[in-house]
Amino acid sequence: RIPTISIYTVYKDYPVEWLEKCVKQALLAGEKFEKDYPELEFEYIFVDYGTSDLKCMRSMLELINNKKIKFISNKTDTFLDAVRFAISKCSGTYVIRADSDDYLFTEALTELYKQIKYNRSAIIIPSHLDLYEDGSTKNETATLSCQALVERKKYDHIKYADGQAFRDGVSLMASFKKYGFKITYSISQLFAHRIHEKSI
């Protein structure tokens, strides 16, 4: 069967403990989605775009052996190149990115799918929880389009606002608005995002 939702992660030399939590939560969210919608499936695309850290490599061996994860090694120059490549490998009707510093809550896919179908939207952006290194947290409204559930085919039919072949975040939203794609902002808090100094 063609999957309904594709989760994708792009990764390169990020702390293993955060990677493992990200993957675990994404799989739990996928399993919950399939339990709530037995007739539907999810897939998980994991792209390593140039890891050199041996500890990270050892951890990724477990991912390679996980039958639910499609592990792809594809060295690229930039993070955005890796994102664009990962999306090209997604076969789901909808896609969502789970960065290695994000934690999809267990009910995330079920709720996002329910809301995107109800609203007939091209993209639905959830609210989230920011996690700071000192242990504090902050509730955030729907602002991060990179962790949104997006109708996959919309990526194939737009020219990005800044002229790039692929852009994330602000440019993606500007392009969706330009083309008149329906955008829904959800009050549901469905993932946590780690705030830190190291860029991924």
Secondary structure as a PSIPRED ss2 file (coil, helix, strand):
# PSIPRED VFORMAT (PSIPRED V4.0)

   1 R C   1.000  0.000  0.000
   2 I C   1.000  0.000  0.000
   3 P C   1.000  0.000  0.000
   4 T C   1.000  0.000  0.000
   5 I E   0.000  0.000  1.000
   6 S E   0.000  0.000  1.000
   7 I E   0.000  0.000  1.000
   8 Y E   0.000  0.000  1.000
   9 T E   0.000  0.000  1.000
  10 V E   0.000  0.000  1.000
  11 Y E   0.000  0.000  1.000
  12 K C   1.000  0.000  0.000
  13 D C   1.000  0.000  0.000
  14 Y C   1.000  0.000  0.000
  15 P C   1.000  0.000  0.000
  16 V H   0.000  1.000  0.000
  17 E H   0.000  1.000  0.000
  18 W H   0.000  1.000  0.000
  19 L H   0.000  1.000  0.000
  20 E H   0.000  1.000  0.000
  21 K H   0.000  1.000  0.000
  22 C H   0.000  1.000  0.000
  23 V H   0.000  1.000  0.000
  24 K H   0.000  1.000  0.000
  25 Q H   0.000  1.000  0.000
  26 A H   0.000  1.000  0.000
  27 L H   0.000  1.000  0.000
  28 L H   0.000  1.000  0.000
  29 A H   0.000  1.000  0.000
  30 G H   0.000  1.000  0.000
  31 E H   0.000  1.000  0.000
  32 K H   0.000  1.000  0.000
  33 F H   0.000  1.000  0.000
  34 E H   0.000  1.000  0.000
  35 K H   0.000  1.000  0.000
  36 D H   0.000  1.000  0.000
  37 Y C   1.000  0.000  0.000
  38 P C   1.000  0.000  0.000
  39 E C   1.000  0.000  0.000
  40 L C   1.000  0.000  0.000
  41 E C   1.000  0.000  0.000
  42 F E   0.000  0.000  1.000
  43 E E   0.000  0.000  1.000
  44 Y E   0.000  0.000  1.000
  45 I E   0.000  0.000  1.000
  46 F E   0.000  0.000  1.000
  47 V E   0.000  0.000  1.000
  48 D E   0.000  0.000  1.000
  49 Y C   1.000  0.000  0.000
  50 G C   1.000  0.000  0.000
  51 T C   1.000  0.000  0.000
  52 S C   1.000  0.000  0.000
  53 D C   1.000  0.000  0.000
  54 L H   0.000  1.000  0.000
  55 K H   0.000  1.000  0.000
  56 C H   0.000  1.000  0.000
  57 M H   0.000  1.000  0.000
  58 R H   0.000  1.000  0.000
  59 S H   0.000  1.000  0.000
  60 M H   0.000  1.000  0.000
  61 L H   0.000  1.000  0.000
  62 E H   0.000  1.000  0.000
  63 L H   0.000  1.000  0.000
  64 I H   0.000  1.000  0.000
  65 N C   1.000  0.000  0.000
  66 N C   1.000  0.000  0.000
  67 K C   1.000  0.000  0.000
  68 K C   1.000  0.000  0.000
  69 I E   0.000  0.000  1.000
  70 K E   0.000  0.000  1.000
  71 F E   0.000  0.000  1.000
  72 I E   0.000  0.000  1.000
  73 S E   0.000  0.000  1.000
  74 N C   1.000  0.000  0.000
  75 K C   1.000  0.000  0.000
  76 T C   1.000  0.000  0.000
  77 D C   1.000  0.000  0.000
  78 T C   1.000  0.000  0.000
  79 F H   0.000  1.000  0.000
  80 L H   0.000  1.000  0.000
  81 D H   0.000  1.000  0.000
  82 A H   0.000  1.000  0.000
  83 V H   0.000  1.000  0.000
  84 R H   0.000  1.000  0.000
  85 F H   0.000  1.000  0.000
  86 A H   0.000  1.000  0.000
  87 I H   0.000  1.000  0.000
  88 S H   0.000  1.000  0.000
  89 K H   0.000  1.000  0.000
  90 C C   1.000  0.000  0.000
  91 S C   1.000  0.000  0.000
  92 G C   1.000  0.000  0.000
  93 T C   1.000  0.000  0.000
  94 Y E   0.000  0.000  1.000
  95 V E   0.000  0.000  1.000
  96 I E   0.000  0.000  1.000
  97 R E   0.000  0.000  1.000
  98 A C   1.000  0.000  0.000
  99 D C   1.000  0.000  0.000
 100 S C   1.000  0.000  0.000
 101 D C   1.000  0.000  0.000
 102 D E   0.000  0.000  1.000
 103 Y E   0.000  0.000  1.000
 104 L E   0.000  0.000  1.000
 105 F C   1.000  0.000  0.000
 106 T C   1.000  0.000  0.000
 107 E C   1.000  0.000  0.000
 108 A H   0.000  1.000  0.000
 109 L H   0.000  1.000  0.000
 110 T H   0.000  1.000  0.000
 111 E H   0.000  1.000  0.000
 112 L H   0.000  1.000  0.000
 113 Y H   0.000  1.000  0.000
 114 K H   0.000  1.000  0.000
 115 Q H   0.000  1.000  0.000
 116 I H   0.000  1.000  0.000
 117 K H   0.000  1.000  0.000
 118 Y H   0.000  1.000  0.000
 119 N H   0.000  1.000  0.000
 120 R C   1.000  0.000  0.000
 121 S C   1.000  0.000  0.000
 122 A C   1.000  0.000  0.000
 123 I E   0.000  0.000  1.000
 124 I E   0.000  0.000  1.000
 125 I E   0.000  0.000  1.000
 126 P E   0.000  0.000  1.000
 127 S E   0.000  0.000  1.000
 128 H E   0.000  0.000  1.000
 129 L E   0.000  0.000  1.000
 130 D E   0.000  0.000  1.000
 131 L E   0.000  0.000  1.000
 132 Y C   1.000  0.000  0.000
 133 E C   1.000  0.000  0.000
 134 D C   1.000  0.000  0.000
 135 G C   1.000  0.000  0.000
 136 S C   1.000  0.000  0.000
 137 T E   0.000  0.000  1.000
 138 K E   0.000  0.000  1.000
 139 N E   0.000  0.000  1.000
 140 E E   0.000  0.000  1.000
 141 T C   1.000  0.000  0.000
 142 A C   1.000  0.000  0.000
 143 T C   1.000  0.000  0.000
 144 L C   1.000  0.000  0.000
 145 S H   0.000  1.000  0.000
 146 C H   0.000  1.000  0.000
 147 Q H   0.000  1.000  0.000
 148 A C   1.000  0.000  0.000
 149 L E   0.000  0.000  1.000
 150 V E   0.000  0.000  1.000
 151 E E   0.000  0.000  1.000
 152 R H   0.000  1.000  0.000
 153 K H   0.000  1.000  0.000
 154 K H   0.000  1.000  0.000
 155 Y H   0.000  1.000  0.000
 156 D H   0.000  1.000  0.000
 157 H H   0.000  1.000  0.000
 158 I C   1.000  0.000  0.000
 159 K C   1.000  0.000  0.000
 160 Y C   1.000  0.000  0.000
 161 A C   1.000  0.000  0.000
 162 D C   1.000  0.000  0.000
 163 G C   1.000  0.000  0.000
 164 Q C   1.000  0.000  0.000
 165 A C   1.000  0.000  0.000
 166 F C   1.000  0.000  0.000
 167 R C   1.000  0.000  0.000
 168 D C   1.000  0.000  0.000
 169 G C   1.000  0.000  0.000
 170 V H   0.000  1.000  0.000
 171 S H   0.000  1.000  0.000
 172 L H   0.000  1.000  0.000
 173 M H   0.000  1.000  0.000
 174 A H   0.000  1.000  0.000
 175 S H   0.000  1.000  0.000
 176 F H   0.000  1.000  0.000
 177 K H   0.000  1.000  0.000
 178 K H   0.000  1.000  0.000
 179 Y C   1.000  0.000  0.000
 180 G C   1.000  0.000  0.000
 181 F C   1.000  0.000  0.000
 182 K C   1.000  0.000  0.000
 183 I E   0.000  0.000  1.000
 184 T E   0.000  0.000  1.000
 185 Y E   0.000  0.000  1.000
 186 S E   0.000  0.000  1.000
 187 I E   0.000  0.000  1.000
 188 S E   0.000  0.000  1.000
 189 Q E   0.000  0.000  1.000
 190 L E   0.000  0.000  1.000
 191 F E   0.000  0.000  1.000
 192 A E   0.000  0.000  1.000
 193 H E   0.000  0.000  1.000
 194 R E   0.000  0.000  1.000
 195 I C   1.000  0.000  0.000
 196 H C   1.000  0.000  0.000
 197 E C   1.000  0.000  0.000
 198 K C   1.000  0.000  0.000
 199 S C   1.000  0.000  0.000
 200 I C   1.000  0.000  0.000
